[in-house]
Amino acid sequence: MNTISGASEISKRRRSATWFGYAACAWSLLFSLAHFYWGIEAATTGVLTVPNGNIHLENGPATGSGVIFAWVVTVGMLCILGGLIALFRMRGERMFHSMQLSATAVGVMTMTAYVVYCFTINGFAWIIAPGALCAFGAAISLSLIQPWGRFIPRWLLLLLAWLGGVIMIVHELYGGILQGLAVSGMISWQQEYLMIGAPATQAPLTVQQFIDQNLIWGSWFLLGGVLFCALAWLARHSLDER
């Protein structure tokens, strides 16, 4: 009886993990496509069309060799990521363990180098960089629930899922609380910008803008954080266990 109960619990957890995995993947892909759209829009019009109002770039349309290079690097990174997923999916069982670890290392180093590159230039790439990071998040969420994911060290996948989820939740709570303090007058907007690392020349938010921003973007970030944390918790053991 205990064996049947245990098997039923594992089956229930597997189904829940699968549901959260696909939900986290969908969240990631939607946000990824949105950022790539904004990147194209910024490069052509200089305006970002977002749910709570249009954002006009200070210098107009983002053009020049730096923009082209940012797109080339991003597309190259996505091609490497897609190639690694295809490799694990089609050849994973035939690969030596050392080859599996090497392929995983290539993916991690590629993403790390991409993040460092975006932090270094701190320019147009940050319009499209979150799109690439979300694509990486979609791959992580799928690898935790798909058979090919077992060829990647599970501790690494869980670590990345936890980090992504916690960062999104903390990001929204920290930013939302500071914005609320600034709107209420408890701290100045200059102090708020300093604590979140935003440009001091940025215009303060009105109460309505604060509400709209946190209802739209706050809810979206919290949703993503909850999805990834729940997935990491439910998939903390291999889904192939019996």
C-alpha positions in Angstrom: 0.0 0.0 0.0 2.8 2.4 0.9 4.5 1.5 -2.5 1.3 2.4 -4.4 0.9 5.6 -2.4 4.5 6.6 -3.1 4.2 5.9 -6.8 1.1 8.0 -6.9 2.9 10.9 -5.2 5.8 10.7 -7.6 3.4 10.6 -10.6 1.5 13.6 -9.3 4.8 15.5 -8.7 5.9 14.6 -12.2 2.7 15.9 -13.8 3.0 19.1 -11.7 6.6 19.6 -12.7 5.7 19.1 -16.4 2.9 21.7 -16.2 5.2 24.3 -14.5 8.0 23.5 -16.9 5.9 24.2 -20.0 4.4 27.3 -18.3 7.9 28.7 -17.4 8.9 27.9 -21.0 5.9 29.8 -22.4 6.6 32.8 -20.1 10.2 32.9 -21.2 9.5 32.7 -24.9 6.8 35.4 -24.8 9.1 37.8 -22.9 12.0 36.8 -25.3 9.9 37.6 -28.4 8.8 40.9 -26.8 12.4 42.0 -26.3 13.4 41.1 -29.8 10.5 43.1 -31.1 11.5 46.1 -29.0 15.0 45.7 -30.3 13.8 45.9 -33.9 11.5 48.8 -33.0 14.3 50.7 -31.3 16.6 50.2 -34.3 14.0 51.5 -36.7 11.8 54.1 -34.9 13.5 55.0 -31.7 10.3 54.3 -29.8 9.5 51.3 -27.6 5.8 50.4 -27.5 5.1 48.9 -24.1 1.8 48.2 -22.3 2.0 51.2 -19.9 3.0 53.8 -22.4 5.6 54.4 -25.2 9.3 54.9 -24.3 11.2 57.4 -26.6 14.9 56.7 -26.7 17.0 59.8 -25.9 19.1 59.5 -29.1 16.4 58.4 -31.5 16.7 55.2 -33.5 19.5 52.9 -32.4 21.7 52.6 -35.5 25.3 52.0 -36.3 27.9 49.2 -36.2 27.4 48.7 -32.5 23.8 47.8 -33.0 24.6 45.4 -35.9 27.3 43.8 -33.8 24.9 43.3 -30.8 22.4 41.5 -33.1 25.2 39.3 -34.6 26.4 38.3 -31.1 22.9 37.6 -29.9 21.9 35.5 -33.0 25.2 33.6 -32.7 24.6 32.9 -29.1 21.1 31.6 -29.8 22.4 29.4 -32.7 24.9 27.8 -30.3 22.2 27.3 -27.7 19.9 25.7 -30.3 22.7 23.5 -31.6 23.5 22.2 -28.1 19.8 21.4 -27.5 19.6 19.5 -30.8 22.8 17.7 -29.9 21.5 16.5 -26.6 18.1 15.6 -28.0 19.4 13.5 -31.0 22.8 12.2 -29.8 22.6 12.5 -26.0 22.5 8.7 -25.4 25.4 8.1 -27.7 27.7 10.7 -26.1 30.3 9.9 -23.6 29.9 11.4 -20.2 32.9 13.7 -20.8 31.3 14.9 -24.1 28.0 15.7 -22.3 29.9 17.7 -19.7 31.9 19.5 -22.4 28.7 20.4 -24.3 27.2 21.7 -21.1 30.3 23.7 -20.4 30.1 25.3 -23.8 26.6 26.4 -23.2 27.3 27.9 -19.7 30.5 29.7 -20.9 28.7 31.1 -24.0 25.9 32.5 -21.8 28.4 33.8 -19.2 30.4 35.5 -22.0 27.2 37.0 -23.4 26.2 38.5 -20.1 29.6 39.9 -19.5 29.6 41.4 -23.0 26.2 43.1 -22.4 27.3 44.4 -19.0 30.4 45.8 -20.6 28.9 47.8 -23.4 25.7 48.7 -21.4 24.0 50.1 -24.5 21.7 48.9 -27.2 22.4 45.2 -26.3 20.4 45.6 -23.1 17.2 46.1 -25.2 17.7 42.6 -26.8 19.8 40.9 -24.1 16.9 40.0 -21.9 15.3 38.3 -24.9 18.4 36.0 -25.2 18.4 35.4 -21.5 14.8 34.4 -21.6 15.5 32.0 -24.5 18.1 30.5 -22.2 15.5 30.3 -19.4 13.1 28.5 -21.8 15.8 25.9 -22.5 16.5 25.4 -18.8 12.8 24.9 -18.1 12.4 22.3 -20.9 15.6 20.5 -19.9 14.2 19.9 -16.4 11.1 18.0 -17.8 12.3 16.6 -21.1 14.2 13.2 -21.5 17.2 14.9 -23.1 17.7 17.0 -20.0 19.0 14.1 -18.1 22.3 14.4 -20.0 22.9 17.7 -18.3 24.0 17.8 -14.6 20.8 18.2 -12.7 22.3 20.2 -9.9 23.3 22.8 -12.5 19.8 23.0 -14.0 18.2 23.4 -10.6 20.8 26.0 -9.6 20.0 28.1 -12.7 16.3 27.7 -12.3 16.4 28.8 -8.6 18.7 31.7 -9.4 16.5 32.9 -12.2 13.3 32.6 -10.1 14.7 34.2 -7.0 16.4 37.1 -8.9 13.1 37.9 -10.6 11.1 37.9 -7.4 13.8 40.0 -5.5 14.1 42.3 -8.5 10.4 43.2 -8.4 10.0 43.4 -4.7 13.1 45.5 -4.2 12.3 47.9 -7.0 8.6 48.1 -6.2 9.3 48.9 -2.5 11.8 51.6 -3.4 9.4 53.1 -5.9 6.6 53.1 -3.4 8.8 54.9 -0.9 9.8 57.5 -3.5 6.2 58.0 -4.6 5.1 58.4 -1.0 7.9 61.0 -0.4 9.7 58.9 2.3 12.9 58.9 0.1 13.8 61.1 -2.8 13.8 59.9 -6.4 17.5 60.6 -6.6 18.0 58.2 -3.7 15.8 55.6 -5.4 17.7 55.9 -8.7 21.0 55.5 -6.8 19.8 52.4 -5.0 18.6 50.7 -8.2 21.4 51.9 -10.4 19.1 53.9 -12.7 20.2 57.2 -14.5 19.7 60.2 -12.3 18.2 62.1 -15.2 15.3 59.7 -15.4 11.9 61.4 -14.8 10.1 60.5 -11.6 7.0 58.4 -11.8 3.5 59.7 -11.0 1.3 57.7 -8.7 -0.7 56.4 -11.7 2.5 55.4 -13.5 3.7 53.6 -10.4 0.5 51.7 -10.1 0.4 50.8 -13.8 4.1 49.8 -13.9 3.8 47.5 -10.9 0.5 46.0 -12.0 1.8 45.1 -15.4 5.6 44.5 -15.1 5.5 43.7 -11.4 2.9 41.0 -11.9 4.8 39.6 -14.9 8.1 39.4 -13.1 6.6 37.8 -10.0 4.8 35.3 -12.2 8.0 34.3 -13.9 9.8 34.1 -10.6 7.1 31.9 -9.0 7.0 29.6 -12.1 10.8 29.0 -12.1 11.0 28.5 -8.3 8.0 26.1 -8.3 9.6 24.2 -11.2 12.9 23.9 -9.4 11.2 22.6 -6.3 9.0 20.1 -8.1 11.8 18.9 -10.3 14.4 18.6 -7.6 14.6 14.9 -8.2 14.9 13.2 -11.5 11.5 12.8 -13.2 12.6 9.3 -14.3 12.6 8.0 -10.8 10.2 5.1 -10.0 
